[in-house]
Amino acid sequence: MGSKKRKHEPEPWGLDTSKPTAIFQTNEGRSYTLSIALPGSIIANAQTPELQAILAGQIARALAVFCVDEVVIFDDGHALTPNADDTTVEDDWDVYTGYSDPCHFLSHVLAYLETPPILRKHLFPLHPNLKFAGSLPSLDMPHHLRRGEWCQYREGVTIGSIPHRKERKAWRTPPGHAYVETGLPMRVFVPASIPPNVRVTVKFNGVERPKEVPGSEVLAGAVAPSAPREEAGYYWGYSVRSAKSLSAVLTECTFDGGYDLTIGTSERGVPVSSLNDTSSTPNLVPKFTHFLVVFGGVAGLEVAVKADEGLKKLSVKSPEALFDHWVNLCPGQGSRTIRTEEAVWLGLMGLRALVLSRGKR
């Protein structure tokens, strides 16, 4: 006898727990950003492609949960594994890079997971790196809007051709405009000449959902990806940046003025709790606009310093000298090592109160 799916009934205290209640709420626009940097070499520690994908998924979940705006993947000199072949991404773009170029693999999977699912088929061709990405936990971020959900901002991708052949005579893209696929049943245009297959952040004129009628068209504006965060306070996903070395993480910052607060992590640092200690003047953290937290690989940030040619020329021998603060995320740890994917969760949780209280609005 087949079992029937039980209809959910409200709990005795009146709460309906069938749907999540932790929906992202906006308060006001924010100008501050939170960035993290970590070495791609952590991928080399996973023994199979499936485990490598799972590790990337764990990192992506932490980025989404703690509203990280940028992730930087850098080469700490330990990216190549003993069984890596001689094939590089430049030789053939359609090769699996989990072993030959872990930095590329991690960046590739993180960028894929951050992209709204409805846009992925347009922006990411089939690739061996993404074989297991579809089975990873969803990030379900505010910009991963479902078809029936409405927001004044939305992510889309420009489409160069008429999407429906039957309607080819019925409408054309207006001159000087671009058609943007946003997942909505209405046709969305932006007044800009944008090539096909380009991801675009659009902003609709009103906060209310426009009326939908068959064949309806809507004009929206193309805005900067940071607009939802700066104007309305939405967490709008993370960007992925690659860096050739640890020093490049700092010197190639894309934010105006660079990072004004940097933290390096190590078991040899001061307890992370001391950053919130107002009685300790040296460790008191000032207000910040762009905050960067850097995590090391298996052997820590020390090996990244040794492998960095730019730092060698400057006679920098200790990573501690590169950061405003040098902290221990888990004092008194019971294991000899804390894996980087674990450190990311520990660090972002330990620094959460500081981020919310010290970030400049």
C-alpha positions as CSV (number, residue, x, y, z in Angstrom):
1,M,0.0,0.0,0.0
2,G,1.5,3.3,-1.1
3,S,2.2,5.9,1.5
4,K,0.5,9.3,1.2
5,K,2.4,12.5,1.8
6,R,1.3,13.9,5.1
7,K,0.0,17.5,4.9
8,H,1.9,19.8,7.2
9,E,0.0,20.9,10.2
10,P,0.9,24.0,12.3
11,E,2.6,23.2,15.6
12,P,0.6,23.6,18.8
13,W,2.2,27.0,19.5
14,G,0.9,28.4,16.2
15,L,4.1,28.4,14.1
16,D,4.3,27.0,10.6
17,T,7.7,25.4,10.3
18,S,7.2,24.0,6.8
19,K,8.9,27.0,5.2
20,P,12.1,28.8,6.3
21,T,11.5,32.1,8.2
22,A,15.1,33.5,7.9
23,I,14.4,35.6,4.9
24,F,17.0,38.3,4.1
25,Q,15.7,41.7,5.2
26,T,17.1,45.0,4.1
27,N,17.5,48.0,6.4
28,E,19.6,50.6,4.7
29,G,22.3,50.8,2.1
30,R,25.8,49.8,3.2
31,S,29.1,50.9,1.7
32,Y,31.4,48.6,3.6
33,T,32.5,45.3,2.1
34,L,33.8,42.0,3.5
35,S,36.4,40.1,1.6
36,I,38.3,36.9,2.3
37,A,41.3,35.4,0.6
38,L,42.4,31.7,0.7
39,P,44.9,29.6,-1.3
40,G,43.6,27.3,-4.1
41,S,46.1,24.7,-2.9
42,I,43.5,23.5,-0.4
43,I,41.8,21.7,-3.3
44,A,44.8,19.5,-3.8
45,N,44.2,17.9,-0.4
46,A,41.0,16.4,-1.6
47,Q,41.7,13.0,-3.2
48,T,38.9,12.7,-5.7
49,P,37.0,15.2,-8.0
50,E,33.9,14.7,-6.0
51,L,35.6,15.6,-2.7
52,Q,37.2,18.6,-4.4
53,A,33.7,19.8,-5.5
54,I,32.3,19.2,-2.0
55,L,35.2,21.3,-0.4
56,A,34.4,24.1,-2.8
57,G,30.8,23.9,-1.9
58,Q,31.6,24.2,1.8
59,I,33.5,27.4,1.1
60,A,30.7,28.8,-1.0
61,R,28.1,28.1,1.7
62,A,30.2,30.0,4.2
63,L,30.5,33.0,1.8
64,A,26.8,33.1,1.4
65,V,25.8,32.6,5.0
66,F,28.1,35.4,6.3
67,C,27.4,37.8,3.4
68,V,31.0,37.9,2.0
69,D,31.2,40.4,-0.9
70,E,34.5,39.2,-2.4
71,V,36.6,36.0,-2.4
72,V,40.2,36.1,-3.6
73,I,41.9,32.8,-4.6
74,F,45.7,33.1,-4.5
75,D,48.6,30.8,-5.2
76,D,50.7,30.1,-2.1
77,G,53.2,28.0,-4.1
78,H,51.7,24.7,-3.1
79,A,49.0,24.4,-5.7
80,L,50.6,21.6,-7.8
81,T,50.1,18.0,-6.6
82,P,52.5,15.1,-7.3
83,N,50.1,13.5,-9.7
84,A,49.4,16.7,-11.7
85,D,49.9,16.3,-15.4
86,D,51.5,18.8,-17.7
87,T,48.2,20.1,-19.2
88,T,47.4,23.7,-18.4
89,V,44.3,25.8,-18.8
90,E,46.0,27.7,-21.6
91,D,46.6,24.4,-23.6
92,D,43.0,23.4,-23.5
93,W,40.1,25.2,-21.7
94,D,38.0,22.1,-21.6
95,V,40.2,20.1,-19.1
96,Y,39.6,19.2,-15.5
97,T,41.9,21.5,-13.4
98,G,41.3,20.2,-9.9
99,Y,44.8,18.7,-10.0
100,S,46.7,20.7,-12.6
101,D,45.5,24.2,-11.5
102,P,43.5,24.0,-8.2
103,C,43.3,27.8,-8.0
104,H,41.4,27.9,-11.4
105,F,39.2,25.0,-10.3
106,L,38.2,26.7,-7.0
107,S,37.5,30.0,-8.7
108,H,35.5,28.3,-11.5
109,V,33.2,26.4,-9.1
110,L,32.7,29.3,-6.7
111,A,31.7,31.6,-9.6
112,Y,29.3,29.0,-10.9
113,L,27.6,28.5,-7.5
114,E,27.3,32.3,-7.0
115,T,25.5,32.7,-10.4
116,P,21.6,32.5,-10.2
117,P,20.6,29.0,-11.5
118,I,18.5,30.4,-14.3
119,L,21.5,32.1,-15.8
120,R,24.1,29.4,-15.5
121,K,23.2,27.7,-18.9
122,H,23.9,31.0,-20.6
123,L,27.2,31.8,-18.8
124,F,28.8,28.5,-18.1
125,P,29.4,25.9,-20.9
126,L,29.6,22.3,-20.0
127,H,32.9,21.7,-18.3
128,P,34.6,18.8,-16.4
129,N,35.1,21.1,-13.4
130,L,31.3,21.5,-13.0
131,K,30.5,17.7,-13.1
132,F,29.5,17.6,-9.5
133,A,28.5,21.2,-9.0
134,G,24.9,20.4,-9.6
135,S,24.8,18.1,-6.5
136,L,26.2,20.7,-4.1
137,P,24.0,22.5,-1.6
138,S,22.2,25.6,-2.9
139,L,23.4,29.0,-1.8
140,D,19.9,30.4,-2.0
141,M,21.1,34.0,-1.8
142,P,18.8,37.1,-2.2
143,H,19.7,37.5,-5.9
144,H,18.8,33.9,-6.6
145,L,15.2,34.9,-7.2
146,R,12.6,32.4,-8.2
147,R,10.2,33.2,-11.1
148,G,7.4,34.1,-8.7
149,E,9.5,36.3,-6.5
150,W,9.9,40.0,-7.0
151,C,12.7,42.5,-6.2
152,Q,13.4,45.9,-7.6
153,Y,16.9,44.5,-8.6
154,R,17.5,41.4,-10.5
155,E,20.4,39.6,-12.3
156,G,20.1,38.8,-15.9
157,V,22.0,37.9,-19.0
158,T,21.9,39.6,-22.4
159,I,20.4,37.6,-25.3
160,G,21.5,38.4,-28.8
161,S,18.7,36.6,-30.7
162,I,15.0,36.4,-30.6
163,P,14.2,33.7,-27.9
164,H,10.9,32.6,-29.5
165,R,10.8,31.9,-33.2
166,K,7.0,32.1,-33.3
167,E,7.2,35.7,-32.2
168,R,9.9,36.7,-34.5
169,K,7.5,38.9,-36.5
170,A,5.8,40.2,-33.4
171,W,8.7,42.0,-31.8
172,R,12.3,43.1,-32.2
173,T,14.9,44.4,-29.8
174,P,14.6,48.3,-30.0
175,P,17.7,50.0,-31.5
176,G,20.2,50.9,-28.9
177,H,18.7,48.5,-26.4
178,A,19.6,45.0,-25.1
179,Y,17.2,42.2,-24.3
180,V,17.9,40.7,-20.9
181,E,16.8,37.3,-19.7
182,T,15.9,37.6,-16.1
183,G,13.7,34.6,-15.5
184,L,10.6,36.8,-15.5
185,P,7.7,36.0,-17.8
186,M,7.9,39.6,-19.2
187,R,10.5,40.8,-21.7
188,V,13.0,43.1,-20.1
189,F,15.1,45.6,-22.0
190,V,17.8,48.0,-20.9
191,P,18.7,51.2,-22.9
192,A,22.3,50.1,-23.6
193,S,24.2,48.4,-26.3
194,I,25.5,45.3,-24.5
195,P,27.0,42.2,-26.3
196,P,25.2,38.9,-25.9
197,N,26.0,36.5,-23.0
198,V,27.0,39.3,-20.6
199,R,25.7,39.2,-17.0
200,V,23.9,42.4,-16.1
201,T,22.4,43.7,-12.9
202,V,19.1,45.5,-13.7
203,K,17.0,47.9,-11.6
204,F,13.3,48.3,-12.3
205,N,11.7,51.7,-12.1
206,G,9.3,50.8,-9.2
207,V,9.5,48.7,-6.1
208,E,6.1,47.1,-7.0
209,R,5.9,44.3,-9.4
210,P,4.6,45.5,-12.8
211,K,1.4,44.1,-14.2
212,E,2.0,41.1,-16.4
213,V,0.0,40.6,-19.6
214,P,0.7,38.3,-22.5
215,G,3.6,39.8,-24.5
216,S,4.3,42.6,-21.9
217,E,7.6,44.4,-22.1
218,V,9.4,46.3,-19.3
219,L,12.2,48.8,-19.5
220,A,14.8,48.6,-16.8
221,G,18.2,50.2,-16.1
222,A,21.5,48.5,-16.1
223,V,23.3,49.3,-12.8
224,A,26.6,48.4,-11.1
225,P,26.6,45.0,-9.3
226,S,27.2,46.9,-6.1
227,A,24.0,49.0,-6.5
228,P,21.7,46.6,-4.6
229,R,24.1,46.6,-1.6
230,E,24.9,50.4,-1.6
231,E,21.4,51.6,-2.4
232,A,19.1,49.2,-0.6
233,G,21.4,47.1,1.7
234,Y,20.8,43.8,-0.1
235,Y,23.5,41.1,0.1
236,W,24.0,40.5,-3.6
237,G,26.5,37.6,-3.8
238,Y,30.2,37.6,-4.0
239,S,32.7,38.4,-6.7
240,V,35.7,36.0,-7.4
241,R,39.2,37.4,-8.0
242,S,42.4,35.5,-8.7
243,A,45.8,36.5,-7.4
244,K,49.2,35.1,-8.4
245,S,50.6,35.5,-4.9
246,L,49.9,36.6,-1.4
247,S,51.2,40.1,-2.0
248,A,48.9,40.5,-5.1
249,V,45.9,39.9,-2.9
250,L,46.7,43.2,-1.2
251,T,48.2,45.3,-4.0
252,E,45.6,44.4,-6.7
253,C,42.6,45.3,-4.6
254,T,39.7,46.5,-6.9
255,F,38.1,48.8,-4.3
256,D,38.9,52.5,-4.3
257,G,41.6,53.1,-1.6
258,G,42.3,49.4,-1.1
259,Y,41.5,47.5,2.1
260,D,41.6,49.7,5.1
261,L,41.4,46.8,7.6
262,T,43.3,43.5,7.1
263,I,43.5,40.4,9.3
264,G,45.8,37.4,8.9
265,T,44.9,34.2,10.6
266,S,47.3,31.9,12.4
267,E,47.5,29.7,15.5
268,R,50.3,31.9,16.6
269,G,48.1,35.1,16.6
270,V,46.3,36.8,19.4
271,P,42.8,35.4,20.3
272,V,40.2,36.7,18.0
273,S,38.0,37.7,21.0
274,S,40.6,40.4,21.8
275,L,39.5,42.4,18.8
276,N,36.3,43.2,20.5
277,D,38.0,44.0,23.8
278,T,37.5,47.8,24.3
279,S,39.9,47.8,27.2
280,S,42.8,46.7,25.0
281,T,43.7,49.8,23.0
282,P,46.3,48.2,20.7
283,N,43.7,45.7,19.4
284,L,40.8,48.0,19.2
285,V,39.5,47.9,15.6
286,P,38.5,51.2,14.0
287,K,35.6,51.7,11.6
288,F,36.3,50.3,8.2
289,T,35.1,50.5,4.6
290,H,36.8,47.4,3.0
291,F,37.7,44.5,5.3
292,L,39.9,41.6,4.3
293,V,40.5,38.4,6.2
294,V,43.2,36.1,4.8
295,F,43.4,32.4,5.5
296,G,46.4,30.1,5.0
297,G,46.6,26.6,3.5
298,V,47.9,23.4,5.1
299,A,51.2,24.9,6.1
300,G,49.9,28.3,7.0
301,L,50.5,31.8,5.5
302,E,54.3,31.4,6.2
303,V,54.8,29.2,3.1
304,A,52.9,31.8,1.0
305,V,55.4,34.4,2.1
306,K,58.4,32.2,1.2
307,A,56.9,31.5,-2.3
308,D,56.2,35.2,-3.0
309,E,59.0,36.7,-5.1
310,G,57.7,40.3,-4.5
311,L,57.9,39.9,-0.7
312,K,61.4,38.4,-1.0
313,K,62.6,41.6,-2.8
314,L,61.1,43.6,0.1
315,S,62.8,41.3,2.7
316,V,59.5,40.4,4.2
317,K,59.9,37.1,6.1
318,S,56.9,37.0,8.4
319,P,53.3,37.3,7.2
320,E,52.4,39.0,10.4
321,A,54.0,42.2,9.1
322,L,51.5,42.3,6.2
323,F,48.4,42.7,8.3
324,D,46.8,45.1,10.7
325,H,45.9,42.3,13.0
326,W,47.3,38.7,13.4
327,V,44.7,36.5,15.1
328,N,44.1,33.0,16.3
329,L,40.6,31.9,15.4
330,C,40.4,29.0,17.8
331,P,42.6,29.3,20.9
332,G,43.2,25.9,22.6
333,Q,42.3,23.8,19.6
334,G,42.1,20.1,20.3
335,S,43.3,19.0,16.8
336,R,46.8,19.6,15.6
337,T,45.4,21.4,12.5
338,I,42.3,23.3,11.5
339,R,41.5,22.8,7.9
340,T,41.0,25.9,5.8
341,E,37.4,25.2,5.1
342,E,36.8,24.9,8.8
343,A,38.8,28.0,9.5
344,V,36.7,30.0,7.1
345,W,33.5,29.1,9.1
346,L,35.3,29.7,12.5
347,G,36.7,33.0,11.4
348,L,33.6,34.5,9.8
349,M,31.6,33.5,12.8
350,G,34.1,34.9,15.3
351,L,34.4,38.2,13.4
352,R,30.6,38.5,12.7
353,A,29.9,40.9,15.6
354,L,32.9,43.1,14.6
355,V,31.8,43.3,10.9
356,L,28.3,44.4,11.9
357,S,29.4,46.9,14.5
358,R,32.5,48.5,12.8
359,G,31.5,48.6,9.1
360,K,30.8,52.0,7.8
361,R,27.3,52.4,6.5
